Amino acid sequence: MSEQNPVPADDEPVMDVLAAMTAASLERTTLDPQTMMLVRLAALVAIDAPPMSYALNLRVAGELGVSTEQLQGVLAAIAPVVGAPRVVAAAGNILRAVGIAVAVSEEELDAE
């Protein structure tokens, strides 16, 4: 990975590529990191993203200090634009993402 190309080499896992893309996005925006992650989460709702997309972004958002209340505020703010069914579907996908994260954490603890 070079400074000009933030995406790791092809032989690295997909998660590393996605992490590098997120880092590059954070470096190139004028938004503060928390606001950027809230915008990204709103975009995930708008495109009806799958649970794993939420899992990846919620992990980063949590590391940046985004609270559950802020996430709920975003869902309430975008509901009139994207529609209630899309927000309800997103809430279900977010819950699935949390479940995935918990399962992965438990597997990592068992492996240790």
DSSP file (Angstrom, degrees, kcal/mol; ACC not computed):
  #  RESIDUE AA STRUCTURE BP1 BP2  ACC     N-H-->O    O-->H-N    N-H-->O    O-->H-N    TCO  KAPPA ALPHA  PHI   PSI    X-CA   Y-CA   Z-CA
    1    1 A M              0   0    0      0, 0.0     2,-0.2     0, 0.0     3,-0.0   0.000 360.0 360.0 360.0 131.2    0.0    0.0    0.0
    2    2 A S        -     0   0    0      3,-1.2     5,-0.0     5,-0.3     0, 0.0  -0.658 360.0-107.4-111.6 170.1    1.4    3.4   -1.0
    3    3 A E  S    S+     0   0    0     -2,-0.2    -1,-0.1     1,-0.2     0, 0.0   0.868 121.8  48.0 -64.5 -34.6    0.4    6.9    0.1
    4    4 A Q  S    S+     0   0    0      1,-0.2    -1,-0.2     2,-0.1     0, 0.0   0.790 117.0  43.5 -77.1 -27.1   -1.1    7.5   -3.4
    5    5 A N        -     0   0    0      1,-0.1    -3,-1.2     2,-0.0    -1,-0.2  -0.886  64.2-177.3-120.7  99.3   -3.0    4.2   -3.4
    6    6 A P        +     0   0    0      0, 0.0    -1,-0.1     0, 0.0    17,-0.1   0.535  57.4  97.7 -75.0  -4.2   -4.7    3.6    0.0
    7    7 A V  S    S-     0   0    0     13,-0.1    -5,-0.3     1,-0.1    10,-0.1  -0.735  77.5-123.6 -88.1 127.7   -6.0    0.2   -1.1
    8    8 A P        -     0   0    0      0, 0.0    -1,-0.1     0, 0.0     9,-0.0  -0.099  40.7 -74.9 -63.5 166.8   -3.8   -2.7    0.0
    9    9 A A    >   -     0   0    0      1,-0.1     3,-1.8     2,-0.1     8,-0.1  -0.132  48.3-103.4 -59.1 158.9   -2.3   -5.2   -2.4
   10   10 A D  T 3  S+     0   0    0      1,-0.3    -1,-0.1    -3,-0.1     7,-0.1   0.712 115.6  65.7 -60.3 -23.4   -4.6   -7.8   -3.9
   11   11 A D  T 3  S+     0   0    0      2,-0.0    -1,-0.3     0, 0.0    -2,-0.1   0.487  84.1  91.7 -82.8  -0.4   -3.3  -10.6   -1.7
   12   12 A E  S <  S-     0   0    0     -3,-1.8     5,-0.1     1,-0.1     0, 0.0  -0.618  89.2 -88.5 -92.1 155.1   -4.8   -9.0    1.5
   13   13 A P    >>  -     0   0    0      0, 0.0     4,-1.4     0, 0.0     3,-0.7  -0.145  32.9-113.9 -61.4 155.1   -8.2   -9.8    2.8
   14   14 A V  H 3> S+     0   0    0      1,-0.3     4,-2.6     2,-0.2     5,-0.2   0.854 115.1  61.9 -57.0 -37.8  -11.3   -7.8    1.6
   15   15 A M  H 3> S+     0   0    0      1,-0.2     4,-2.5     2,-0.2    -1,-0.3   0.872 101.4  52.4 -60.2 -36.7  -11.7   -6.4    5.1
   16   16 A D  H <> S+     0   0    0     -3,-0.7     4,-2.3     2,-0.2    -1,-0.2   0.894 108.9  50.1 -65.3 -39.3   -8.3   -4.7    4.9
   17   17 A V  H  X S+     0   0    0     -4,-1.4     4,-2.3     2,-0.2    -2,-0.2   0.939 112.1  46.9 -63.0 -47.1   -9.3   -3.1    1.6
   18   18 A L  H  X S+     0   0    0     -4,-2.6     4,-2.3     1,-0.2    -2,-0.2   0.889 111.6  51.4 -64.0 -38.7  -12.6   -1.8    3.0
   19   19 A A  H  X S+     0   0    0     -4,-2.5     4,-2.4    -5,-0.2    -1,-0.2   0.905 110.6  49.1 -63.6 -40.7  -10.8   -0.5    6.1
   20   20 A A  H  X S+     0   0    0     -4,-2.3     4,-2.5     2,-0.2    -2,-0.2   0.888 109.7  51.3 -66.7 -38.4   -8.3    1.3    3.8
   21   21 A M  H  X S+     0   0    0     -4,-2.3     4,-2.2     2,-0.2    -1,-0.2   0.906 110.8  48.6 -64.7 -40.4  -11.1    2.8    1.7
   22   22 A T  H  X S+     0   0    0     -4,-2.3     4,-2.5     2,-0.2    -2,-0.2   0.917 111.2  50.0 -64.4 -43.2  -12.8    4.1    4.9
   23   23 A A  H  X S+     0   0    0     -4,-2.4     4,-2.0     1,-0.2    -2,-0.2   0.913 110.9  49.2 -61.9 -42.9   -9.5    5.6    6.1
   24   24 A A  H  X S+     0   0    0     -4,-2.5     4,-1.3     1,-0.2    -1,-0.2   0.894 110.3  51.3 -63.8 -39.2   -9.0    7.3    2.8
   25   25 A S  H  X S+     0   0    0     -4,-2.2     4,-0.7     1,-0.2     3,-0.3   0.913 108.9  50.8 -63.4 -42.9  -12.5    8.6    2.9
   26   26 A L  H >< S+     0   0    0     -4,-2.5     3,-0.6     1,-0.2    -1,-0.2   0.878 109.9  50.8 -61.2 -38.1  -11.9   10.0    6.4
   27   27 A E  H 3< S+     0   0    0     -4,-2.0    -1,-0.2     1,-0.2    -2,-0.2   0.786 112.4  46.0 -69.9 -27.2   -8.7   11.7    5.3
   28   28 A R  H 3< S+     0   0    0     -4,-1.3     2,-0.3    -3,-0.3    -1,-0.2   0.421  95.3  86.4-101.7   1.1  -10.4   13.4    2.3
   29   29 A T    <<  -     0   0    0     -4,-0.7     7,-0.0    -3,-0.6    -4,-0.0  -0.690  63.8-146.0-101.8 156.1  -13.6   14.8    3.9
   30   30 A T  S    S+     0   0    0     -2,-0.3     2,-0.1     2,-0.1    -1,-0.1   0.482  74.2 100.4 -92.5  -4.7  -14.1   18.1    5.6
   31   31 A L  S    S-     0   0    0      1,-0.1    -2,-0.1     2,-0.1     0, 0.0  -0.483  84.5-107.2 -76.3 150.0  -16.6   16.4    8.0
   32   32 A D     >  -     0   0    0     -2,-0.1     4,-2.5     1,-0.1     5,-0.2  -0.445  38.3-105.2 -70.2 156.2  -15.5   15.4   11.4
   33   33 A P  H  > S+     0   0    0      0, 0.0     4,-2.1     0, 0.0     5,-0.2   0.851 118.3  50.2 -56.2 -40.7  -15.1   11.6   11.8
   34   34 A Q  H  > S+     0   0    0      2,-0.2     4,-2.2     1,-0.2     5,-0.2   0.939 112.2  47.3 -63.7 -45.7  -18.3   11.1   13.8
   35   35 A T  H  > S+     0   0    0      1,-0.2     4,-2.4     2,-0.2    -1,-0.2   0.906 110.1  53.5 -62.6 -41.0  -20.5   13.1   11.3
   36   36 A M  H  X S+     0   0    0     -4,-2.5     4,-2.5     1,-0.2    -1,-0.2   0.914 109.1  48.3 -60.8 -42.4  -18.9   11.3    8.4
   37   37 A M  H  X S+     0   0    0     -4,-2.1     4,-2.5     2,-0.2    -1,-0.2   0.878 110.2  51.6 -67.8 -35.7  -19.8    7.9    9.9
   38   38 A L  H  X S+     0   0    0     -4,-2.2     4,-2.1     2,-0.2    -1,-0.2   0.892 110.5  49.0 -65.6 -38.2  -23.4    9.1   10.6
   39   39 A V  H  X S+     0   0    0     -4,-2.4     4,-2.3     2,-0.2    -2,-0.2   0.917 110.9  50.4 -64.8 -43.1  -23.7   10.2    7.0
   40   40 A R  H  X S+     0   0    0     -4,-2.5     4,-2.1     1,-0.2    -2,-0.2   0.909 109.5  50.5 -61.8 -41.7  -22.4    6.8    5.8
   41   41 A L  H  X S+     0   0    0     -4,-2.5     4,-1.8     1,-0.2    -1,-0.2   0.893 109.3  51.3 -64.1 -38.6  -24.9    5.0    8.0
   42   42 A A  H  X S+     0   0    0     -4,-2.1     4,-2.2     1,-0.2    -1,-0.2   0.900 108.9  51.5 -62.8 -39.8  -27.7    7.1    6.5
   43   43 A A  H  X S+     0   0    0     -4,-2.3     4,-1.8     1,-0.2    -2,-0.2   0.877 105.5  55.6 -64.9 -37.2  -26.4    6.2    3.1
   44   44 A L  H  <>S+     0   0    0     -4,-2.1     5,-2.5     1,-0.2     4,-0.4   0.905 108.4  48.1 -61.6 -40.5  -26.5    2.5    4.0
   45   45 A V  H ><5S+     0   0    0     -4,-1.8     3,-1.3     1,-0.2    -2,-0.2   0.934 109.3  53.8 -62.4 -45.6  -30.2    2.9    5.0
   46   46 A A  H 3<5S+     0   0    0     -4,-2.2    -1,-0.2     1,-0.3    -2,-0.2   0.816 113.5  41.2 -61.7 -32.3  -30.9    4.7    1.7
   47   47 A I  T 3<5S-     0   0    0     -4,-1.8    -1,-0.3    -5,-0.1    -2,-0.2   0.383 110.6-118.4 -97.9   5.3  -29.4    1.8   -0.4
   48   48 A D  T < 5 -     0   0    0     -3,-1.3    -3,-0.2    -4,-0.4    -2,-0.1   0.956  43.1-161.2  57.8  54.0  -30.9   -1.0    1.7
   49   49 A A      < -     0   0    0     -5,-2.5    -1,-0.1     1,-0.1    44,-0.1  -0.236  15.0-108.8 -67.3 152.5  -27.5   -2.3    2.7
   50   50 A P    >>  -     0   0    0      0, 0.0     4,-1.3     0, 0.0     3,-1.0  -0.329  35.6 -98.4 -77.0 165.2  -27.0   -5.8    4.0
   51   51 A P  H 3> S+     0   0    0      0, 0.0     4,-2.7     0, 0.0     5,-0.2   0.845 119.6  59.6 -53.5 -39.9  -26.1   -6.5    7.7
   52   52 A M  H 3> S+     0   0    0      1,-0.2     4,-2.3     2,-0.2     5,-0.2   0.858 101.1  55.2 -62.9 -32.9  -22.4   -7.0    7.0
   53   53 A S  H <> S+     0   0    0     -3,-1.0     4,-2.0     1,-0.2    -1,-0.2   0.914 110.7  45.4 -63.7 -41.1  -22.2   -3.4    5.6
   54   54 A Y  H  X S+     0   0    0     -4,-1.3     4,-3.5     2,-0.2     5,-0.3   0.911 109.4  56.1 -65.7 -41.4  -23.7   -2.1    8.9
   55   55 A A  H  X S+     0   0    0     -4,-2.7     4,-1.7     1,-0.2    -2,-0.2   0.927 109.7  45.3 -57.6 -46.3  -21.3   -4.4   10.9
   56   56 A L  H  X S+     0   0    0     -4,-2.3     4,-1.5     1,-0.2    -1,-0.2   0.936 119.1  40.5 -62.8 -47.2  -18.3   -2.9    9.2
   57   57 A N  H  X S+     0   0    0     -4,-2.0     4,-2.8     1,-0.2    -2,-0.2   0.846 111.9  54.5 -75.5 -34.1  -19.4    0.7    9.6
   58   58 A L  H  X S+     0   0    0     -4,-3.5     4,-2.8     2,-0.2    -1,-0.2   0.866 105.5  55.0 -67.0 -34.4  -20.9    0.4   13.1
   59   59 A R  H  X S+     0   0    0     -4,-1.7     4,-2.1    -5,-0.3    -2,-0.2   0.950 112.6  41.5 -61.7 -48.1  -17.5   -1.0   14.3
   60   60 A V  H  X S+     0   0    0     -4,-1.5     4,-1.6     2,-0.2    -2,-0.2   0.924 114.2  52.5 -65.2 -43.7  -15.7    2.1   13.0
   61   61 A A  H  <>S+     0   0    0     -4,-2.8     5,-2.7     1,-0.2     4,-0.3   0.914 109.5  49.5 -58.8 -43.3  -18.5    4.4   14.2
   62   62 A G  H ><5S+     0   0    0     -4,-2.8     3,-1.4     1,-0.2    -1,-0.2   0.899 107.8  53.4 -62.4 -41.0  -18.3    2.9   17.7
   63   63 A E  H 3<5S+     0   0    0     -4,-2.1    -1,-0.2     1,-0.3    -2,-0.2   0.800 108.6  51.4 -63.2 -28.1  -14.5    3.3   17.7
   64   64 A L  T 3<5S-     0   0    0     -4,-1.6    -1,-0.3    -3,-0.2    -2,-0.2   0.411 123.7-104.5 -90.4   1.6  -15.1    7.0   16.8
   65   65 A G  T < 5 +     0   0    0     -3,-1.4     2,-0.3     1,-0.3    -3,-0.2   0.639  60.8 160.7  89.0  14.2  -17.5    7.5   19.7
   66   66 A V      < -     0   0    0     -5,-2.7    -1,-0.3    -6,-0.2     2,-0.1  -0.552  30.9-141.9 -69.5 130.4  -20.8    7.5   17.8
   67   67 A S     >  -     0   0    0     -2,-0.3     4,-2.0     1,-0.1     5,-0.1  -0.468  19.9-115.2 -93.8 163.9  -23.5    6.7   20.3
   68   68 A T  H  > S+     0   0    0      1,-0.2     4,-2.7     2,-0.2     5,-0.2   0.881 118.4  56.6 -60.4 -38.9  -26.7    4.7   19.9
   69   69 A E  H  > S+     0   0    0      1,-0.2     4,-2.2     2,-0.2    -1,-0.2   0.889 105.5  50.3 -62.6 -39.4  -28.7    7.9   20.5
   70   70 A Q  H  > S+     0   0    0      2,-0.2     4,-2.1     1,-0.2    -1,-0.2   0.917 111.0  48.9 -65.2 -41.9  -26.9    9.5   17.5
   71   71 A L  H  X S+     0   0    0     -4,-2.0     4,-2.3     1,-0.2    -2,-0.2   0.921 111.3  49.4 -62.6 -44.0  -27.7    6.5   15.3
   72   72 A Q  H  X S+     0   0    0     -4,-2.7     4,-2.4     1,-0.2    -1,-0.2   0.886 108.8  54.1 -62.1 -38.0  -31.3    6.6   16.4
   73   73 A G  H  X S+     0   0    0     -4,-2.2     4,-2.3     2,-0.2    -1,-0.2   0.888 107.5  50.0 -62.8 -39.6  -31.4   10.4   15.6
   74   74 A V  H  X S+     0   0    0     -4,-2.1     4,-2.3     2,-0.2     5,-0.2   0.930 110.0  50.3 -64.1 -45.3  -30.1    9.7   12.1
   75   75 A L  H  X S+     0   0    0     -4,-2.3     4,-1.2     1,-0.2    -2,-0.2   0.911 113.0  46.3 -60.4 -41.8  -32.8    7.0   11.5
   76   76 A A  H  < S+     0   0    0     -4,-2.4    -1,-0.2     1,-0.2    -2,-0.2   0.891 112.4  51.4 -66.6 -38.4  -35.5    9.4   12.7
   77   77 A A  H  < S+     0   0    0     -4,-2.3    -2,-0.2     1,-0.2    -1,-0.2   0.858 115.2  39.6 -68.9 -35.6  -34.1   12.3   10.6
   78   78 A I  H >X S+     0   0    0     -4,-2.3     4,-2.8     1,-0.2     3,-1.2   0.617  90.1  90.7 -92.2 -10.9  -34.0   10.3    7.3
   79   79 A A  H 3X S+     0   0    0     -4,-1.2     4,-2.3     1,-0.3    -1,-0.2   0.879  84.8  52.8 -53.5 -43.5  -37.3    8.4    7.8
   80   80 A P  H 34 S+     0   0    0      0, 0.0    -1,-0.3     0, 0.0    -2,-0.1   0.782 116.7  40.7 -65.2 -22.2  -39.4   11.1    6.0
   81   81 A V  H <4 S+     0   0    0     -3,-1.2    -2,-0.2    -4,-0.2    -3,-0.1   0.901 127.0  28.0 -89.7 -47.5  -37.0   10.9    3.0
   82   82 A V  H  < S-     0   0    0     -4,-2.8     4,-0.3     1,-0.1    -3,-0.2   0.676 112.6-114.1 -92.3 -17.7  -36.3    7.2    2.7
   83   83 A G     X  -     0   0    0     -4,-2.3     4,-1.8    -5,-0.5     3,-0.2   0.105  20.5 -88.7  98.9 148.9  -39.6    5.9    4.2
   84   84 A A  H  > S+     0   0    0      1,-0.2     4,-2.7     2,-0.2     5,-0.2   0.886 121.5  55.8 -60.6 -42.7  -40.6    4.0    7.2
   85   85 A P  H  > S+     0   0    0      0, 0.0     4,-2.4     0, 0.0    -1,-0.2   0.889 107.8  49.5 -60.4 -36.9  -40.3    0.6    5.7
   86   86 A R  H  > S+     0   0    0     -4,-0.3     4,-2.3    -3,-0.2    -2,-0.2   0.901 112.2  47.6 -67.8 -39.7  -36.7    1.3    4.7
   87   87 A V  H  X S+     0   0    0     -4,-1.8     4,-2.4     2,-0.2    -1,-0.2   0.894 112.2  49.4 -68.2 -39.9  -35.9    2.5    8.2
   88   88 A V  H  X S+     0   0    0     -4,-2.7     4,-2.0     2,-0.2    -2,-0.2   0.917 111.9  48.7 -64.8 -42.6  -37.5   -0.6    9.8
   89   89 A A  H  X S+     0   0    0     -4,-2.4     4,-2.3    -5,-0.2    -2,-0.2   0.907 110.9  51.1 -62.2 -41.1  -35.6   -2.8    7.5
   90   90 A A  H  X S+     0   0    0     -4,-2.3     4,-2.7     1,-0.2    -2,-0.2   0.904 106.4  53.9 -63.2 -41.3  -32.4   -1.0    8.4
   91   91 A A  H  X S+     0   0    0     -4,-2.4     4,-2.2     1,-0.2    -1,-0.2   0.911 109.5  48.5 -61.0 -40.8  -33.1   -1.4   12.1
   92   92 A G  H  X S+     0   0    0     -4,-2.0     4,-2.2     2,-0.2    -1,-0.2   0.907 112.0  48.6 -63.7 -41.8  -33.4   -5.2   11.5
   93   93 A N  H  X S+     0   0    0     -4,-2.3     4,-2.3     2,-0.2    -2,-0.2   0.857 109.6  52.9 -67.0 -34.6  -30.2   -5.2    9.5
   94   94 A I  H  X S+     0   0    0     -4,-2.7     4,-2.4     2,-0.2    -2,-0.2   0.923 108.8  49.5 -65.5 -43.6  -28.5   -3.3   12.3
   95   95 A L  H  X S+     0   0    0     -4,-2.2     4,-2.2     1,-0.2    -2,-0.2   0.903 111.3  49.5 -62.2 -40.3  -29.6   -5.8   14.9
   96   96 A R  H  X S+     0   0    0     -4,-2.2     4,-2.4     2,-0.2    -1,-0.2   0.903 109.2  52.9 -63.3 -40.0  -28.3   -8.6   12.7
   97   97 A A  H  X S+     0   0    0     -4,-2.3     4,-2.5     2,-0.2    -2,-0.2   0.907 108.2  49.7 -62.2 -42.1  -25.0   -6.8   12.4
   98   98 A V  H  X S+     0   0    0     -4,-2.4     4,-2.4     1,-0.2    -1,-0.2   0.912 110.0  51.6 -63.1 -41.5  -24.7   -6.5   16.1
   99   99 A G  H  X S+     0   0    0     -4,-2.2     4,-2.4     2,-0.2    -2,-0.2   0.892 109.2  50.2 -61.3 -40.0  -25.5  -10.2   16.4
  100  100 A I  H  X S+     0   0    0     -4,-2.4     4,-2.5     2,-0.2    -2,-0.2   0.927 110.5  49.9 -62.5 -45.5  -22.7  -11.0   13.9
  101  101 A A  H  X S+     0   0    0     -4,-2.5     4,-2.3     1,-0.2    -2,-0.2   0.896 111.1  48.8 -62.0 -40.6  -20.3   -8.8   15.8
  102  102 A V  H  X S+     0   0    0     -4,-2.4     4,-2.5     2,-0.2    -1,-0.2   0.924 111.3  49.6 -64.9 -44.4  -21.2  -10.6   19.1
  103  103 A A  H  X S+     0   0    0     -4,-2.4     4,-2.1     1,-0.2    -2,-0.2   0.904 111.6  48.6 -62.1 -41.9  -20.7  -14.0   17.4
  104  104 A V  H  X S+     0   0    0     -4,-2.5     4,-2.3     2,-0.2    -1,-0.2   0.918 111.2  50.3 -64.4 -43.1  -17.3  -13.0   16.0
  105  105 A S  H  X S+     0   0    0     -4,-2.3     4,-2.3     1,-0.2    -2,-0.2   0.904 110.2  49.8 -61.7 -41.7  -16.2  -11.7   19.4
  106  106 A E  H  X S+     0   0    0     -4,-2.5     4,-2.4     1,-0.2    -1,-0.2   0.898 110.2  50.2 -64.6 -39.6  -17.3  -14.9   21.1
  107  107 A E  H  X S+     0   0    0     -4,-2.1     4,-2.0     2,-0.2    -2,-0.2   0.897 110.4  50.4 -64.0 -40.1  -15.4  -17.0   18.5
  108  108 A E  H  X S+     0   0    0     -4,-2.3     4,-1.2     2,-0.2    -2,-0.2   0.901 111.1  48.5 -65.6 -40.0  -12.3  -14.9   19.0
  109  109 A L  H  < S+     0   0    0     -4,-2.3     3,-0.3     1,-0.2    -2,-0.2   0.901 111.1  50.2 -65.8 -40.5  -12.5  -15.3   22.8
  110  110 A D  H  < S+     0   0    0     -4,-2.4    -1,-0.2     1,-0.2    -2,-0.2   0.851 107.0  55.3 -64.3 -34.4  -13.0  -19.1   22.4
  111  111 A A  H  <        0   0    0     -4,-2.0    -1,-0.2     1,-0.3    -2,-0.2   0.788 360.0 360.0 -70.1 -27.7   -9.9  -19.2   20.1
  112  112 A E     <        0   0    0     -4,-1.2    -1,-0.3    -3,-0.3    -2,-0.2   0.480 360.0 360.0 -78.0 360.0   -7.8  -17.6   22.8
